[in-house]
Amino acid sequence: MNLNGRLIKVAAPVAAAVAIGAVAFASSGMQSNGNDIRSQQPAASAEGAGRAPKELIGNEDNPATWRLPVEDYIPLRAEVRTVSNVRDQLIDDCMSKAGYEDWQPAPDLPDLSGTSLVDRRYGVHDPALTSQRGYHPSLAVQNAYDAALEIGAVDKSGSDPGALRACVEATDAKAPDVRSDPLVQQIDSTSYVDSLKDPAVVAAFGKWSSCMKEKGYSYKNPLEPMEDPRFGHPTTVTEAEIATARADLDCRGQFDVTRTWFDTESKIQQEQIKRNASALRAIAKDNRSVIAKSAKIAAKN
C-alpha cells in the first residue's frame, strides 16, 4: 500500500487532468530525457513581449522541458525518489522486526500526466504520441501504471495495521516524508485557473477555436476536446480521438497556443511568488532539510 502519499502531488488543474487519463496532475521537480532540470536561482521577471525568461525554457519545441517558476519550491523527482527509497527500506526493516518479513512497500505509480509539471499541462504537444494515442498517455506508461496498481492493491503479508502504523511513525521521526506545501499547491492551481482568463490566452483560444471549426470540430477552447466524454475511456483510443487530437495539435502550433499559455501562467506565478517570497523561502529550506536527512541515511547504507 502507498504510505503517506509517497509521491508529491501538486494540486491538479481540474480541467486539464480529465481526458488524458491523469489521476492527479502532479510532478515533483522536472525531468527530461532521464535528467532532472532546475535552474539554481528563482526565475527572473518575464522578458520582453510577455515571454517567459529563457532559463525556464529547455527545448523550445518540447514543453516537457519547460519549467514553471513554482518548481523552485518543489523537490526534484530524483530527490523524492531518494526519500521514498529510504523510507521504504526503514519501514520494511521495521516490519520484518515486527514479524512481518513478507511485507513490502507498493511500487510507485508511474505519473500518467507526463514526465514533468508542464508536460501535458496545456494539452497534447508530441506529434508522434498524439498520432498513436490521442489524448491518452503512452501505452507503455499506462501498462506500467496498471501493473504497479495491481501489485500494490493488496497486502498479502497478513500484516497488522497497527504494526504498520507504528513503523510509519518511527520512520517519520528518522526520515520525514516530502510533501507538497499548501501554499505551493495554491500557487500551482490558482495560476492555472487565472491564466484561462488572461486576454492573451483568451485571444489564442479564439484563434484555435476558429482553426478547429475549419477542420470540422466545434470546440470553444483547447480544454474541451480533452474533456470530451467520447475520449474518456481509460484504455480505449479511437480513431476519432486521434483525428481530433491531431487537428488540435495542428491548430495549437499555428497560433502558438501552448507557449502563449505557458508564458502567461509563468508571469502569474512570478507575481504570486514575489508576494509570498518569505514563506516560500522557508518552504524551500524545509524541503532541503527533509531531503538532507534521507540522503544522509542513504549514504550510510
N, C-alpha and C positions, 0 to 999 in steps of 0.2 A: 504493500500500500504506500502511496505517496505521503510523506511526512511533512507537515507544516508548510505545504506549498513550496517544495524544494526549489522549484524554478521561479525566478522573479517574474511576476505577471503584472505588467503595466496596464492600467485601466484601458479598456478597449473602446476605440471609436465604434459605437454600435453599428452604424450603417455599413462600415467597411468590412465587418467581420462575418457577414452572413453567407453570401453565396460562394465565397472562396473556401468555405469549409473550416474556417478557423474556430476553435473552441474558445480562444481568447486571443485578442490582438496583442501579442506580447513579445518582448525581447529583453534581454539583459546585456546591454552593450551591443557592439556592432561586429558583424563577422562577414568577411567576403573572401571567397576562394580559400577558405580554411584559415585565414588570418584575421585576428582581431584588429580593429582600426579605431583609433580615437586620437584626436589632437591633444596635445599636452596642456593647452590652456583653453578656458571657456571661449566660445566663439565671439568674435568682434561684431560690431554693428554691421547691418546689411550694407552691401556695396551698391554702387550706382544702379539706377533704373529698377530698384526693388529687388535686385538679385541677392541671393544668399552669399555669404562670404565664401571665398574659394576653398578655405580649409574644411568646409562642410561637404564638399563635393569630391568624390573619389573619381569614378569613371562617369563622365558626362552622360554617356548613353546607358548607364546601368543604375537605376535608382536604388538597387540593393546595396550599393556602395556609398550612398549619401548618408549623412549623419545629422540628425536634428540636434539643436542646442541643448535640449533637456538631457541628452545622453551623457553629458559630462557628470551627471548625478545618478547614473545607473551603472552598476558594476558590469564589467565586460563578461561575456559568456565564459571565457576561459577562467576568470576569477570565480564565477558562480560554480563552474564545474569543480574547481579546487575545493570550495566549501562543501559542495554536495558530496563529493567523494570522501572527504574527511569525516563528515557527519555519518555517512552510510557505514563507514568502517567502524566508527566508535559505537554506533547503535548495534551493529552486527556483533561486535565483540561483547557488548553488554548483554545482548540477548543470549549469546552462547553461554556466558557465565551463569545466566538465569535458568539454564537448562533447555533452551530452545535453539539447538545447533542448526536446525533445518531452516530457521527463519532467514530470509534475505530481503533486502530492500527492493522495491519495484524499480524497474528501469525508468529512466527519464523519458518522457513522451517527446518525440520529435515535434518541433513547432510547425504547425500547419500554415502559419501566417507568413512564413518565409525565413530567410537567413539573417535578417536584421529588422530593426524597428521600422525602417522605411520600405523595405521590400514588401510589395503588395498593399502597403498602407493606402495608397491612392488608386489601387486597382492593378490591372494587368500591365506588364511592360516588356515581357520576354516573348518575342515573336515565335520562337521555336516551341516553347512550353504552351503558349496560347493556342498554337495550331494543333496541339495534341490533346490538351486538357481543358481548353476554355478557361473558365474561372476557377477550376479546381487546382489544388496543389499537384505536384508531380506524383506519378503513380508510385515511385519508389518511396517517397516521403509518406504517402498515405498508407502504404503497406507496412512500413516500419512503425508508424503510429498505431495501426490496428494490432500489430503483433505485440508491441510493448503494452498496449492497453489490456490485451488478453492475459499476458503474463502477470501483470500487476493487479488484475481484477480480484484474485482470490489468494488469500494467505493459506497455504497448505501445510504450514508447520504446526498448526494447532496451538499457536502461542496465546498467552493470556493478555488481553488488552491492558490490564493493569501493569503487567511487566513491561510491555512496550512503552506505555506512557511514562513509566519510571525511567526507562532507558533514554527516551527522548529528552526528558527533563534534565537528566545527568549530562547528556550531550550538549544541551543548550548552555549549560554552565561552562563547558570547556570550549566549545566551538559554536557560537551563536549562528543561527541561520541568517542568510542575507534576504532582505525583504525590500519591496518597493515602498518607499515612503509615501504617505498620503498626499503630501504637497507635490511630489514628483508626479504621482498619478493624476492629480488635479491639473497640473500644467499640461501633461500629455493629452488629456481628454478634452479640456476646455479649448486648447489651442486648435485642435482639430475641428471642433464644432464652430468656433469663431471664424475659422478660415473659410467655411462654407458661405459665410455672409459677406465676405470681403468683395468689393466691387471688381477687382481684377479676376478673382476666381469665378464670380458670377458671370462676367463677360466671357471668360474662357469656356464655361459650361454652355453658354448660349450658342457659341460658335460650334462647339462639339455637337450639341443637340441638332443644329441645322444640318451639319455634316451627316449625322446618323439618319436624319429624315430623308436625305437624298439617297441613302443606301437602302431605304425601306424600313427603318426602325424608328419607333416613336418613343423616345425617352427624353425626359427633361434634363437630366444630368447624369454623370458617369456612375453615380451610386445605384441608379435604378436597374440597369442590367445585372449588376452583381447581386441584387436582391430579388431578381425575377424568380418567382416560385417554380418556374419550369426548370430552372437550373439548380434547384436546391437539394437534389438527392446527394447524399454524402459520397457515393461511389460511382454513380452513373453519369457519364459525359455524353451528351447527344450531339449530333451534327449541327443542330440548330444553335446550341450553346457555343460551339466552336466558331460557327459563322458569325454569330453576334459578337463574340469576344474579339475576333479578328477585325471586324468593322470598327468596333470600339477602339482598339489599339491604333488603327489607321487614323481615325479622327483625332485621337489624343495627340498623335505625332504631328499632324497637320497644324494644330493650333497650340502646341507646346503646353498642353493642359497640365501634365504631371509636374513639369518644372515650375510653372506658374503657381500651382497649388503648394508645392514644397517651399518655394521662396516666400510665399505669403505666410505659411504656418511658421516658418523659421523666424520671421520678423515678429510675429505674435509671441512666440516663445521667448525671444530675446527680451522683449518688453516685460514679460512676466518674471523672467529670471532676474532682471535688474531690480524689480520691485521686491523680490524675495531673496536678495543676494545673501544676507546674513544667515538666514535659515538654511539656505541651500549649501552654504559653505560648511555648516555644522553637519548636514546630511552626508556630504562628501567625506568629511572627517570620520564620521561613524562607519561609513562603508569601508574606508581604508583600515580601520581598526579591526572590524569583523574579519575582513579578508586576511589581514596580517596574522591573526590568531590561527586561522586554519592553515595558512602557508607554513607557519612555524611547526605545527603538528605534522604536516605532510613532510617537511624536511627531516624531522626526527625519524619518521617511519621509512 
